[in-house]
Amino acid sequence: MTTKKCYICGDFESKLFRCKFDSFEWVFLCQSCLSKVKKSHKESYRYGGTWKIKK
């Protein structure tokens, strides 16, 4: 199985969320980091989809 790394905390996860904030390029975030980004970047946050390991 392949995992991906969270852009902020660096943890490898089987489910990540693609988003953009503060004019960054698209990045993948874990659930925990996504919650923090959504709260602190309300104006610039954009959701771009969910990435999951295929079973």
Helices and strands as residue ranges (DSSP letters): E 4-5, E 12-13, E 15-20, E 27-29, H 31-40, E 46-52
